């Protein structure tokens, strides 16, 4: 075989080798994620077609329902929910896709917190046509990666559209918590009644004073202003409902606040502490049909106030040093 034939054979072998390498690369190259079956996790889902959303964690369940086109808390006397908060979650559910498959095995569900008896959040969705869906929102695999699963499917997917932290089964996450408010400038008189007595405060011009001050007493304006700011803008923890109950303790309230303005008089009642959580008080404002719970920080402040709390501490008398 001459040199020319040898070179030609080497060229042919080199070409064959290149083709083999290219074929191997094509066969074994990882397929992109886009090759996975992709589509909405809930194919028949739309935000407008949802009529009820029940959110559960391991201890609590909160139900939101659409009534006459408005989202409410049916277990709290149909207290109005904040529309945008509900629709944001529903919109995000509609966005969840199936292009990030994690597993198809039932044995992984508990580990990923998407099992019926071990979940981070369970969302029970009722549609306008009567169908229901249970969506499990599980553990996080990192930023923008939360495990989700439909209850009738073994597949678990990752999504960046939902996370358990933003789907809380606490009423305060879904409502406007401002329960009572009145402008401070409109208030002309405040009366507080609790187990320590009756305390009447009257506004004279721009200043407030405590009625029946003794000659040797000095009104503590700052202490009163702190209390006034609390009662003219009261935020609730959660609404209870519109039906009074005996264990609310409002027949004999622990504290009563009366606020007078030029146009109206408001009465605020502090009732019993919540038997399920001793840190919270039942509370009722005269201009609202709803009974609510408020924090112990506000309730304790009204229940425990004494006359001395609204007075400046007397100055200590100077003592002469003994020689």
Backbone bond lengths (Angstrom), bond angles and torsions (degrees), N, CA, C in turn:
res aa  C-N    CA-C-N  psi(-1)  N-CA   C-N-CA  omega(-1)  CA-C   N-CA-C  phi
1 X - - - 1.475 - - 1.517 107.86 -
2 X 1.336 115.58 124.83 1.452 117.95 -178.02 1.520 111.41 -80.54
3 X 1.327 115.51 174.97 1.470 121.12 -175.67 1.513 111.85 -62.93
4 X 1.317 118.55 -37.61 1.460 122.02 -178.82 1.519 111.02 -64.13
5 X 1.326 115.91 -41.90 1.462 119.35 179.37 1.525 111.53 -66.82
6 X 1.343 115.41 -37.51 1.474 119.97 179.27 1.524 111.22 -63.31
7 X 1.318 116.90 -44.71 1.476 120.86 179.26 1.523 111.15 -62.56
8 X 1.333 115.02 -39.54 1.474 118.45 -179.36 1.526 110.54 -65.74
9 X 1.338 117.15 -40.20 1.464 121.09 179.25 1.523 110.77 -64.57
10 X 1.337 115.51 -39.92 1.467 119.26 178.93 1.533 111.23 -64.36
11 X 1.334 116.18 -38.16 1.463 120.04 178.57 1.533 111.07 -63.83
12 X 1.357 114.92 -40.78 1.469 119.15 179.88 1.521 110.35 -65.17
13 X 1.320 117.01 -44.29 1.468 121.14 179.78 1.528 111.06 -63.19
14 X 1.327 116.15 -38.09 1.466 120.13 179.13 1.523 110.90 -64.99
15 X 1.335 115.44 -41.16 1.463 119.46 178.75 1.523 110.50 -63.86
16 X 1.327 116.81 -42.40 1.470 120.91 178.90 1.520 110.56 -62.26
17 X 1.335 116.78 -41.16 1.466 121.12 179.83 1.527 111.10 -63.41
18 X 1.322 116.95 -43.20 1.467 120.92 179.03 1.521 110.24 -61.71
19 X 1.350 115.87 -41.87 1.468 119.63 179.43 1.518 110.58 -63.58
20 X 1.339 117.14 -40.98 1.463 120.83 179.70 1.528 111.42 -64.02
21 X 1.335 116.13 -42.03 1.470 120.21 179.00 1.526 110.71 -63.67
22 X 1.325 116.62 -44.72 1.462 120.63 179.78 1.525 111.19 -61.97
23 X 1.346 115.78 -40.25 1.459 119.94 179.19 1.524 111.03 -65.28
24 X 1.339 116.74 -40.69 1.470 120.67 179.23 1.521 111.03 -64.68
25 X 1.328 116.33 -41.83 1.466 120.12 178.43 1.516 110.31 -62.28
26 X 1.304 117.89 -42.57 1.476 121.59 -178.78 1.529 111.51 -64.87
27 X 1.345 115.91 -39.75 1.463 120.36 -177.66 1.516 111.55 -69.74
28 X 1.334 116.54 -43.58 1.468 119.70 -171.53 1.527 114.01 -97.78
29 X 1.303 119.64 -1.81 1.471 121.34 -179.85 1.532 109.61 -67.04
30 X 1.370 118.37 130.63 1.479 120.51 -178.47 1.517 111.20 -58.66
31 X 1.317 116.00 136.02 1.455 120.94 178.91 1.522 109.99 -76.56
32 X 1.327 120.56 140.42 1.465 123.02 -179.54 1.515 111.16 -66.24
33 X 1.354 115.04 156.32 1.470 121.10 -179.13 1.517 112.03 -57.78
34 X 1.325 116.35 -28.28 1.459 120.07 -177.38 1.523 112.11 -63.74
35 X 1.374 115.27 -17.93 1.452 117.23 -179.81 1.518 112.13 -74.24
36 X 1.366 117.75 -16.55 1.445 120.56 176.20 1.533 109.53 -68.34
37 X 1.326 115.33 150.11 1.456 119.85 178.54 1.520 109.53 -59.54
38 X 1.307 117.31 126.07 1.458 121.46 -175.86 1.518 110.31 -123.42
39 X 1.330 114.98 142.38 1.450 121.78 178.13 1.506 108.69 171.88
40 X 1.317 118.40 174.00 1.466 120.23 179.40 1.521 111.23 -67.34
41 X 1.329 115.98 140.60 1.462 120.35 177.84 1.524 110.58 -62.43
42 X 1.333 116.08 -38.53 1.466 121.88 177.12 1.524 107.61 -111.29
43 X 1.307 115.95 97.11 1.462 119.53 -172.06 1.521 112.98 -70.03
44 X 1.339 117.76 -26.63 1.468 120.47 -177.02 1.523 111.82 -103.12
45 X 1.315 116.28 21.91 1.465 120.48 -171.13 1.523 111.23 -100.81
46 X 1.344 115.01 139.29 1.465 121.16 167.94 1.520 107.55 -147.57
47 X 1.311 116.25 146.13 1.463 121.21 -176.81 1.519 111.74 -55.50
48 X 1.318 116.97 -43.03 1.466 121.01 -175.67 1.525 113.13 -67.69
49 X 1.333 117.42 -19.50 1.466 119.85 -176.48 1.527 113.03 -91.88
50 X 1.332 118.22 -0.69 1.466 121.22 179.70 1.527 109.39 -84.41
51 X 1.321 116.84 130.90 1.468 121.32 178.94 1.523 112.83 -111.24
52 X 1.333 117.29 -14.91 1.462 120.01 179.78 1.519 109.57 -154.19
53 X 1.328 115.50 142.23 1.460 122.72 176.73 1.518 107.96 -136.35
54 X 1.333 116.51 116.81 1.465 121.92 176.57 1.521 108.33 -110.25
55 X 1.326 116.17 124.25 1.462 122.81 -176.65 1.520 108.49 -110.02
56 X 1.330 116.67 125.63 1.464 120.94 -178.32 1.520 110.60 -127.18
57 X 1.339 115.35 144.37 1.454 121.23 162.61 1.522 106.84 -116.47
58 X 1.312 118.64 -160.10 1.462 119.82 -175.97 1.520 113.06 -71.27
59 X 1.353 117.74 -14.10 1.460 120.56 -175.09 1.520 114.26 -122.99
60 X 1.319 118.14 -34.27 1.464 121.23 -170.39 1.520 111.81 -126.25
61 X 1.330 114.36 156.11 1.463 121.83 172.54 1.517 108.98 -132.76
62 X 1.311 116.44 131.58 1.464 122.54 175.70 1.520 108.03 -119.22
63 X 1.333 116.37 130.18 1.456 120.92 -179.40 1.519 110.21 -110.09
64 X 1.320 115.60 131.44 1.461 123.77 173.14 1.521 107.30 -115.74
65 X 1.327 116.54 136.30 1.464 120.23 -178.12 1.520 109.77 -135.97
66 X 1.324 115.08 147.57 1.465 120.26 176.95 1.523 108.68 -95.78
67 X 1.338 115.62 120.11 1.457 121.30 179.40 1.524 108.85 -129.19
68 X 1.321 115.37 124.22 1.470 121.29 -177.65 1.527 111.12 53.74
69 X 1.330 115.21 37.92 1.458 120.23 176.33 1.509 115.34 81.80
70 X 1.332 118.04 1.75 1.463 121.99 -178.58 1.525 110.13 -120.05
71 X 1.332 116.23 141.88 1.455 121.07 177.30 1.528 109.81 -84.02
72 X 1.344 115.92 132.79 1.465 121.72 -176.70 1.528 109.33 -139.41
73 X 1.345 115.09 170.22 1.459 122.43 171.97 1.531 107.41 -101.04
74 X 1.324 119.35 98.36 1.470 120.88 -174.47 1.522 113.42 -64.82
75 X 1.322 117.89 -25.72 1.463 120.68 -179.97 1.524 112.56 -84.01
76 X 1.326 117.09 0.33 1.466 121.57 178.68 1.518 109.73 -127.79
77 X 1.332 116.11 45.25 1.455 120.37 177.21 1.507 114.28 66.47
78 X 1.352 116.88 30.13 1.473 121.72 -178.63 1.523 111.88 60.13
79 X 1.327 115.92 39.42 1.467 119.22 176.53 1.530 108.68 -62.25
80 X 1.343 118.27 135.27 1.468 120.59 -175.92 1.527 112.31 -63.86
81 X 1.317 115.77 133.56 1.460 121.79 172.87 1.525 108.68 -93.07
82 X 1.322 115.98 159.58 1.461 121.03 176.24 1.528 108.45 -79.05
83 X 1.314 115.89 112.22 1.463 122.22 -172.57 1.525 112.40 -52.88
84 X 1.324 117.16 -45.62 1.465 120.55 -175.15 1.520 111.80 -63.73
85 X 1.322 117.64 -34.91 1.464 120.51 -179.74 1.523 111.34 -64.01
86 X 1.337 115.75 -40.15 1.467 119.98 -178.51 1.525 110.74 -73.15
87 X 1.316 116.87 -48.03 1.466 119.62 -175.84 1.526 111.76 -66.77
88 X 1.328 117.77 -29.73 1.466 119.89 177.01 1.521 110.91 -61.38
89 X 1.330 116.75 -45.14 1.467 120.31 178.56 1.525 110.74 -64.98
90 X 1.326 116.91 -43.68 1.466 119.91 -179.55 1.527 111.33 -64.56
91 X 1.321 116.79 -39.57 1.467 120.24 176.48 1.526 110.64 -61.01
92 X 1.328 116.24 -40.10 1.465 119.98 -179.70 1.530 111.61 -68.90
93 X 1.330 116.92 -34.81 1.466 119.81 175.05 1.529 109.95 -61.92
94 X 1.314 115.61 -41.33 1.468 120.14 -179.61 1.527 111.70 -63.80
95 X 1.332 117.33 -26.13 1.469 121.49 -177.72 1.526 113.53 -81.09
96 X 1.325 118.37 -17.20 1.469 120.80 -173.94 1.531 110.32 -61.98
97 X 1.335 115.59 128.18 1.456 122.35 -178.02 1.535 111.42 -111.59
98 X 1.331 115.33 168.10 1.468 121.27 -178.10 1.525 112.07 -107.86
99 X 1.331 118.14 25.78 1.462 121.15 -177.14 1.527 113.49 -91.20
100 X 1.345 117.31 3.06 1.471 119.75 179.81 1.532 108.85 -127.13
101 X 1.311 115.07 67.90 1.465 121.41 -178.22 1.525 110.34 -70.63
102 X 1.349 115.60 133.04 1.463 121.53 179.15 1.517 110.91 -104.50
103 X 1.316 116.85 -48.37 1.460 120.87 -177.02 1.521 110.11 -157.34
104 X 1.321 114.85 159.54 1.463 121.54 175.15 1.527 111.11 -124.43
105 X 1.318 117.13 14.65 1.465 121.31 -175.83 1.523 110.96 -105.84
106 X 1.330 115.83 133.69 1.463 121.43 -179.93 1.523 112.20 -62.59
107 X 1.319 116.71 -30.32 1.463 119.99 -176.28 1.526 112.67 -67.52
108 X 1.322 117.90 -13.96 1.470 121.16 179.47 1.521 112.78 -88.74
109 X 1.318 117.80 -10.76 1.462 120.81 -171.17 1.526 112.76 -63.48
110 X 1.319 117.20 -43.37 1.465 119.24 -179.48 1.526 110.85 -65.40
111 X 1.312 116.18 -42.46 1.467 120.13 -179.39 1.526 111.30 -61.15
112 X 1.311 117.34 -34.43 1.465 122.12 -178.68 1.527 112.25 -93.75
113 X 1.329 117.06 4.03 1.471 124.41 178.13 1.530 112.80 59.06
114 X 1.322 114.84 44.30 1.468 120.50 175.39 1.529 110.05 -129.28
115 X 1.329 116.96 26.90 1.463 122.24 178.79 1.524 109.95 -94.82
116 X 1.329 119.01 154.94 1.470 121.04 -180.00 1.517 113.67 -58.88
117 X 1.336 117.40 -28.04 1.460 120.60 -179.20 1.522 112.96 -110.47
118 X 1.314 117.17 9.17 1.463 121.24 177.94 1.525 108.36 -156.66
119 X 1.330 115.27 90.77 1.464 120.00 -177.03 1.525 109.50 -137.65
120 X 1.315 114.25 159.18 1.460 120.11 174.85 1.522 109.83 -83.57
121 X 1.325 116.38 -51.47 1.461 122.66 172.95 1.533 108.92 -139.30
122 X 1.314 114.64 144.26 1.464 120.61 170.96 1.517 107.78 -121.16
123 X 1.312 116.55 125.75 1.459 122.43 179.38 1.522 108.13 -109.50
124 X 1.327 115.99 114.59 1.464 121.28 178.68 1.524 107.80 -99.79
125 X 1.305 115.62 112.99 1.460 122.49 -174.13 1.523 110.09 -108.03
126 X 1.327 115.83 129.56 1.463 121.22 175.08 1.523 108.20 -113.71
127 X 1.334 115.87 130.04 1.452 121.34 -176.55 1.528 110.32 -99.03
128 X 1.317 115.77 164.48 1.465 120.99 -176.96 1.525 112.51 -65.26
129 X 1.333 117.74 -22.59 1.469 120.48 178.26 1.525 112.59 -88.99
130 X 1.341 116.64 5.12 1.453 120.94 176.92 1.514 115.25 94.78
131 X 1.319 118.27 -11.94 1.462 120.30 178.92 1.528 110.20 -73.53
132 X 1.331 115.33 155.53 1.461 120.90 -179.55 1.526 109.96 -128.92
133 X 1.324 115.26 153.02 1.460 122.29 175.70 1.521 108.12 -136.21
134 X 1.321 116.20 138.49 1.456 121.59 170.67 1.520 107.86 -110.79
135 X 1.323 115.59 118.98 1.459 121.38 -179.74 1.520 108.57 -112.88
136 X 1.327 116.44 124.29 1.460 121.18 178.72 1.523 109.55 -97.14
137 X 1.328 115.54 127.75 1.463 122.47 176.03 1.520 106.47 -108.59
138 X 1.326 116.42 116.41 1.451 120.59 -169.97 1.508 115.12 -106.51
139 X 1.310 115.16 -143.69 1.460 122.00 -175.08 1.521 110.74 -75.75
140 X 1.319 114.65 164.61 1.461 121.06 178.64 1.522 109.54 -95.76
141 X 1.328 115.60 140.43 1.461 121.20 175.33 1.519 110.99 -105.99
142 X 1.335 116.29 12.91 1.452 121.65 -177.83 1.510 110.52 132.00
143 X 1.318 116.04 -175.05 1.460 120.66 -178.94 1.527 110.14 -62.19
144 X 1.344 115.52 129.38 1.455 120.24 178.00 1.511 113.96 66.14
145 X 1.332 116.72 27.72 1.467 119.64 -177.69 1.522 109.67 -145.62
146 X 1.325 116.79 95.43 1.462 122.94 178.02 1.522 109.04 -118.46
147 X 1.332 116.50 137.01 1.462 120.92 179.76 1.529 110.51 -75.20
148 X 1.320 117.36 134.15 1.462 122.48 177.77 1.522 109.31 -136.30
149 X 1.341 114.89 151.90 1.472 120.15 179.15 1.521 109.98 -154.86
150 X 1.324 116.43 139.73 1.460 121.81 169.42 1.523 108.64 -82.94
151 X 1.322 116.70 142.50 1.465 119.50 -171.31 1.522 113.82 -65.97
152 X 1.322 118.53 -21.96 1.464 120.51 -178.56 1.521 112.43 -98.00
153 X 1.332 117.08 13.23 1.456 121.38 -178.96 1.527 110.13 -131.33
154 X 1.338 118.48 143.64 1.464 120.18 176.70 1.521 113.05 -80.52
155 X 1.334 117.57 -19.68 1.461 120.62 -174.70 1.531 111.64 -69.18
156 X 1.325 114.87 139.27 1.464 122.57 174.39 1.521 107.61 -117.68
157 X 1.332 115.86 133.98 1.454 120.92 -177.91 1.524 110.13 -121.97
158 X 1.323 114.73 162.52 1.458 121.49 170.93 1.519 108.97 -100.58
159 X 1.346 115.46 142.88 1.462 120.25 176.69 1.519 110.04 -142.88
160 X 1.303 115.32 150.44 1.457 121.11 172.96 1.512 112.20 -104.86
161 X 1.338 116.37 5.94 1.461 120.75 -176.70 1.521 113.52 -94.17
162 X 1.326 118.35 -16.89 1.464 122.15 -179.95 1.518 109.81 -131.75
163 X 1.322 115.57 149.44 1.462 120.86 169.13 1.520 108.14 -150.94
164 X 1.322 116.17 150.28 1.463 120.82 -174.55 1.518 112.14 -64.73
165 X 1.321 117.45 -33.43 1.461 120.86 -175.78 1.523 111.86 -60.40
166 X 1.317 118.05 -38.00 1.469 121.40 -176.03 1.525 112.72 -87.20
167 X 1.336 117.52 -0.27 1.466 121.00 178.82 1.519 107.02 -119.14
168 X 1.313 115.61 84.40 1.459 122.24 -170.29 1.525 110.93 -102.13
169 X 1.342 118.77 131.18 1.469 119.81 178.23 1.522 113.10 -82.71
170 X 1.326 116.51 41.14 1.461 122.66 176.77 1.519 108.04 -116.02
171 X 1.325 116.70 132.11 1.467 120.82 -175.11 1.520 112.28 -57.42
172 X 1.331 116.57 -36.26 1.456 120.09 -177.15 1.514 114.20 -60.26
173 X 1.337 117.29 -19.20 1.462 120.80 178.87 1.523 112.77 -80.19
174 X 1.333 117.28 -10.04 1.466 120.52 -171.27 1.524 113.30 -124.28
175 X 1.328 117.47 5.87 1.463 120.82 -177.10 1.521 110.06 -133.29
176 X 1.324 115.27 168.64 1.460 121.35 167.15 1.525 106.51 -83.33
177 X 1.312 117.36 113.85 1.466 120.81 -173.54 1.530 113.45 -80.22
178 X 1.332 118.05 -5.35 1.467 119.62 177.14 1.525 108.31 -73.27
179 X 1.326 116.06 109.00 1.464 121.89 -172.47 1.521 112.17 -94.11
180 X 1.323 116.50 -42.12 1.463 120.35 -177.27 1.517 108.62 -139.59
181 X 1.336 115.26 137.34 1.457 118.97 175.92 1.524 109.87 -153.66
182 X 1.305 115.44 145.28 1.456 123.22 175.38 1.528 106.64 -149.40
183 X 1.326 118.99 139.34 1.465 119.90 -178.59 1.526 111.67 -60.62
184 X 1.316 116.00 135.88 1.462 119.72 178.80 1.525 111.07 -60.93
185 X 1.325 115.99 -37.11 1.463 119.61 -177.66 1.521 112.28 -67.70
186 X 1.345 116.95 -21.97 1.464 119.90 -179.14 1.516 112.58 -85.53
187 X 1.321 117.39 -13.83 1.464 121.53 -175.78 1.522 110.21 -82.12
188 X 1.334 116.17 129.02 1.468 120.57 -177.52 1.523 113.34 -115.36
189 X 1.337 116.17 -17.59 1.464 119.07 -178.36 1.521 109.44 -154.72
190 X 1.316 115.89 142.57 1.460 121.33 177.61 1.522 109.04 -136.02
191 X 1.313 116.06 131.70 1.463 120.91 176.72 1.520 108.91 -124.31
192 X 1.320 116.60 127.37 1.459 122.87 177.19 1.522 109.12 -114.30
193 X 1.327 115.66 126.21 1.460 121.40 176.00 1.525 108.22 -120.70
194 X 1.317 116.72 124.48 1.465 120.89 173.75 1.528 109.14 -145.04
195 X 1.302 117.73 -169.22 1.452 120.67 -177.03 1.506 114.23 -66.02
196 X 1.310 117.48 -10.88 1.464 121.58 -179.14 1.523 113.39 -99.12
197 X 1.337 117.14 -1.61 1.458 119.27 177.34 1.514 112.98 135.76
198 X 1.324 114.47 -169.32 1.462 122.67 177.81 1.519 108.25 -115.85
199 X 1.343 115.84 128.72 1.463 121.19 -176.69 1.524 108.45 -125.72
200 X 1.332 114.82 118.93 1.464 120.76 -176.55 1.521 109.18 -111.32
201 X 1.333 114.92 129.87 1.462 121.50 -179.28 1.527 108.13 -122.08
202 X 1.314 116.04 133.38 1.462 121.67 -176.13 1.523 109.06 -124.99
203 X 1.332 115.05 139.82 1.452 120.34 178.47 1.515 109.58 -92.52
204 X 1.314 116.11 127.30 1.462 123.04 178.54 1.518 107.38 -121.32
205 X 1.337 116.37 100.96 1.458 119.45 -174.23 1.519 109.59 71.15
206 X 1.330 116.11 -120.38 1.456 120.93 178.50 1.517 112.37 -99.03
207 X 1.310 117.37 -2.50 1.464 121.26 -174.33 1.518 111.55 -113.37
208 X 1.316 115.09 152.40 1.458 122.57 175.96 1.523 109.83 -108.21
209 X 1.324 114.42 155.36 1.461 118.79 175.77 1.522 109.36 -147.11
210 X 1.298 116.38 158.86 1.458 123.34 176.66 1.516 108.73 -91.75
211 X 1.326 116.10 127.70 1.467 119.38 -179.43 1.527 110.38 -64.37
212 X 1.338 114.15 151.27 1.472 121.89 175.20 1.525 112.91 61.09
213 X 1.335 115.74 39.43 1.463 118.78 174.48 1.523 109.83 -68.80
214 X 1.300 116.39 135.79 1.467 120.51 174.11 1.524 109.09 -77.65
215 X 1.351 115.73 162.35 1.459 119.83 -176.73 1.523 112.49 -61.19
216 X 1.315 116.48 -30.68 1.463 119.24 -177.24 1.532 112.52 -95.86
217 X 1.347 117.23 11.90 1.463 120.91 179.83 1.531 110.33 -107.52
218 X 1.341 115.94 143.33 1.461 122.32 177.43 1.523 109.08 -123.00
219 X 1.314 115.31 125.15 1.463 121.24 -177.16 1.528 110.43 -67.66
220 X 1.339 116.32 134.57 1.465 122.14 177.64 1.528 108.62 -94.03
221 X 1.325 115.28 95.28 1.461 121.26 -175.54 1.531 111.84 -61.76
222 X 1.320 117.36 -40.90 1.470 120.47 -177.67 1.526 111.89 -64.50
223 X 1.329 116.44 -41.31 1.464 119.80 179.85 1.525 110.68 -63.27
224 X 1.333 116.26 -40.34 1.464 119.24 178.82 1.524 110.90 -68.33
225 X 1.333 117.38 -42.87 1.463 120.59 -178.37 1.521 111.22 -60.35
226 X 1.325 116.52 -37.77 1.468 119.46 177.67 1.529 111.10 -60.90
227 X 1.327 116.76 -43.06 1.458 119.77 178.74 1.526 110.83 -69.14
228 X 1.324 116.76 -42.05 1.462 120.89 -179.91 1.525 110.95 -58.09
229 X 1.322 116.69 -44.15 1.462 120.10 -179.76 1.527 111.85 -62.89
230 X 1.321 116.63 -31.04 1.460 119.69 178.56 1.525 112.26 -70.73
231 X 1.320 117.59 -38.72 1.467 119.70 -173.36 1.526 113.36 -88.62
232 X 1.324 118.76 -17.51 1.463 118.97 177.80 1.530 111.54 -86.57
233 X 1.330 117.08 -7.17 1.462 121.37 177.61 1.525 107.94 -148.64
234 X 1.325 116.07 93.83 1.462 121.83 -173.16 1.525 109.73 -107.49
235 X 1.315 115.56 123.47 1.462 120.98 175.52 1.524 109.91 -102.50
236 X 1.303 115.49 137.11 1.468 121.41 -179.56 1.521 110.24 -92.37
237 X 1.327 114.95 160.60 1.456 120.61 168.73 1.523 110.09 -83.99
238 X 1.336 115.90 -45.39 1.458 120.74 177.00 1.521 109.31 -164.47
239 X 1.330 117.56 153.42 1.467 120.96 175.96 1.521 110.23 -81.31
240 X 1.347 115.81 149.48 1.465 120.84 177.81 1.525 110.38 -100.55
241 X 1.322 117.04 -48.16 1.458 121.75 -178.08 1.513 110.26 155.83
242 X 1.324 115.87 -168.40 1.463 120.75 -177.38 1.519 112.83 -108.83
243 X 1.324 117.58 -4.44 1.461 121.40 -178.67 1.525 110.28 -97.46
244 X 1.341 116.19 125.24 1.467 120.69 177.93 1.522 110.17 -70.67
245 X 1.318 115.84 145.64 1.457 121.68 177.19 1.519 109.19 -130.29
246 X 1.329 115.08 149.95 1.464 119.94 -175.32 1.518 111.97 -60.84
247 X 1.336 116.99 -37.03 1.465 118.59 -176.54 1.526 113.04 -78.02
248 X 1.342 117.99 1.68 1.463 120.37 172.94 1.525 111.36 -67.61
249 X 1.337 116.98 -25.66 1.454 120.64 178.60 1.512 114.47 72.51
250 X 1.316 117.93 22.60 1.463 120.43 -176.86 1.526 113.12 -91.75
251 X 1.336 117.94 -8.22 1.464 119.40 172.77 1.526 110.18 -67.39
252 X 1.310 115.83 -34.23 1.473 122.20 173.95 1.523 107.23 -130.28
253 X 1.330 117.14 77.79 1.465 120.50 -174.01 1.524 112.55 -63.22
254 X 1.319 115.10 151.22 1.460 120.36 177.35 1.527 111.40 -75.01
255 X 1.316 116.37 -24.15 1.465 120.99 175.74 1.520 108.78 -153.85
256 X 1.329 115.26 143.66 1.463 122.19 176.60 1.517 108.29 -129.92
257 X 1.323 115.67 128.76 1.465 121.21 176.75 1.520 107.92 -116.53
258 X 1.318 116.66 128.77 1.459 121.95 175.05 1.521 108.24 -114.60
259 X 1.323 115.69 124.25 1.461 121.93 179.21 1.520 108.86 -113.42
260 X 1.319 116.30 123.98 1.460 121.55 177.38 1.519 109.79 -104.52
261 X 1.334 115.39 133.52 1.455 121.41 170.19 1.521 107.57 -121.46
262 X 1.319 116.33 178.65 1.462 119.63 -179.86 1.521 111.40 -64.34
263 X 1.345 116.98 -27.01 1.460 120.12 -173.82 1.522 114.47 -108.95
264 X 1.329 118.13 -22.07 1.461 118.87 -170.93 1.523 110.74 -156.38
265 X 1.328 114.16 159.68 1.462 121.38 174.31 1.522 108.46 -118.10
266 X 1.327 116.25 130.80 1.460 122.16 -179.47 1.526 109.29 -114.37
267 X 1.328 115.53 142.87 1.460 121.04 177.35 1.522 109.27 -121.23
268 X 1.325 115.50 129.82 1.459 122.41 178.71 1.522 108.59 -116.16
269 X 1.326 116.85 128.90 1.460 121.83 -177.31 1.523 110.33 -115.80
270 X 1.326 115.88 132.20 1.464 122.23 174.83 1.520 107.58 -107.11
271 X 1.330 116.58 116.21 1.457 120.86 -175.84 1.509 113.55 -99.39
272 X 1.318 114.73 -143.41 1.462 120.91 -175.96 1.523 110.60 -77.66
273 X 1.326 113.97 157.85 1.451 118.49 171.52 1.522 108.76 -72.62
274 X 1.316 114.94 146.19 1.454 121.22 -178.48 1.525 109.89 -60.45
275 X 1.337 118.48 120.86 1.468 119.33 -178.65 1.517 113.27 -62.11
276 X 1.336 117.54 -21.94 1.457 120.52 178.64 1.522 111.71 -86.61
277 X 1.308 117.03 -17.37 1.464 121.31 -179.44 1.516 107.37 -152.96
278 X 1.313 117.56 101.34 1.460 121.71 -170.54 1.519 113.45 -67.57
279 X 1.319 118.07 -4.40 1.459 119.94 -179.33 1.526 112.90 -87.11
280 X 1.324 118.40 -10.52 1.458 121.50 -174.77 1.522 111.82 -112.91
281 X 1.339 115.33 147.66 1.467 121.60 178.87 1.525 110.61 -110.62
282 X 1.332 115.48 148.19 1.464 120.60 167.19 1.524 107.59 -75.63
283 X 1.332 116.25 141.75 1.467 120.69 -173.65 1.520 108.48 -143.79
284 X 1.343 115.62 145.40 1.474 120.35 179.93 1.511 109.73 -145.35
285 X 1.332 116.05 130.39 1.461 122.58 173.44 1.521 108.67 -104.38
286 X 1.327 116.53 142.35 1.468 120.89 -174.43 1.521 113.04 -66.28
287 X 1.324 118.33 -21.32 1.461 120.32 -177.77 1.528 112.89 -95.88
288 X 1.333 117.43 9.84 1.463 120.81 178.73 1.523 109.81 -127.73
289 X 1.327 118.12 141.78 1.471 119.96 176.53 1.525 112.51 -78.94
290 X 1.334 117.46 -7.11 1.458 120.73 -171.95 1.526 112.78 -98.72
291 X 1.314 114.43 138.32 1.460 122.57 167.49 1.527 107.06 -91.00
292 X 1.334 116.14 139.44 1.459 119.69 -175.32 1.527 109.56 -136.89
293 X 1.320 115.39 175.96 1.462 121.33 172.49 1.519 108.85 -113.62
294 X 1.344 114.88 139.46 1.456 120.94 176.03 1.525 108.43 -121.41
295 X 1.309 115.87 164.21 1.461 120.67 -176.58 1.522 111.14 -73.27
296 X 1.315 115.33 158.75 1.462 120.67 177.50 1.526 111.25 -65.53
297 X 1.329 117.72 -25.46 1.466 120.19 179.73 1.525 110.59 -60.34
298 X 1.334 116.18 -43.65 1.467 119.90 178.32 1.522 110.25 -76.62
299 X 1.330 116.22 -48.19 1.460 119.95 -176.43 1.512 113.04 -61.14
300 X 1.324 117.63 -47.20 1.469 120.78 179.98 1.520 111.33 -60.58
301 X 1.316 116.16 -36.90 1.460 120.12 -178.46 1.523 111.36 -62.80
302 X 1.327 117.38 -37.22 1.463 120.68 -179.58 1.524 111.76 -81.93
303 X 1.317 116.85 -37.46 1.465 120.81 -177.24 1.527 112.03 -71.34
304 X 1.313 117.72 -34.54 1.469 121.06 -170.76 1.522 114.87 -100.83
305 X 1.316 118.51 -1.83 1.463 119.78 -178.00 1.531 111.47 -61.58
306 X 1.331 114.84 141.94 1.464 122.03 174.94 1.521 108.68 -123.10
307 X 1.309 115.55 168.12 1.467 119.63 178.91 1.521 110.71 -59.66
308 X 1.322 116.24 -38.72 1.467 119.93 -177.81 1.525 112.22 -61.68
309 X 1.333 117.25 -26.29 1.463 120.07 180.00 1.524 112.40 -66.37
310 X 1.335 117.57 -19.69 1.465 121.33 -178.33 1.529 112.44 -103.91
311 X 1.315 116.18 12.18 1.465 120.65 -179.62 1.517 110.32 -118.35
312 X 1.326 114.59 146.61 1.455 119.46 172.82 1.525 108.59 -68.86
313 X 1.317 115.44 140.20 1.464 118.74 177.00 1.524 109.20 -64.65
314 X 1.328 117.99 134.63 1.471 119.85 179.69 1.520 111.15 -62.75
315 X 1.319 114.60 143.68 1.461 118.58 178.81 1.522 109.94 -70.09
316 X 1.305 114.22 139.08 1.467 118.92 178.74 1.523 109.63 -68.29
317 X 1.312 115.91 135.99 1.460 119.74 178.91 1.520 109.81 -71.39
318 X 1.339 115.82 135.14 1.478 118.52 179.87 1.523 110.75 -64.60
319 X 1.278 114.82 141.41 1.472 120.26 177.11 1.512 109.39 -114.45
320 X 1.322 115.69 140.53 1.471 120.04 179.58 1.512 109.63 -81.78
321 X 1.327 115.95 138.61 1.453 120.19 179.89 1.522 109.63 -77.70
322 X 1.287 114.23 132.09 1.475 117.92 179.20 1.509 110.07 -74.98
323 X 1.328 115.42 141.79 1.460 119.66 -179.54 1.526 110.11 -83.99
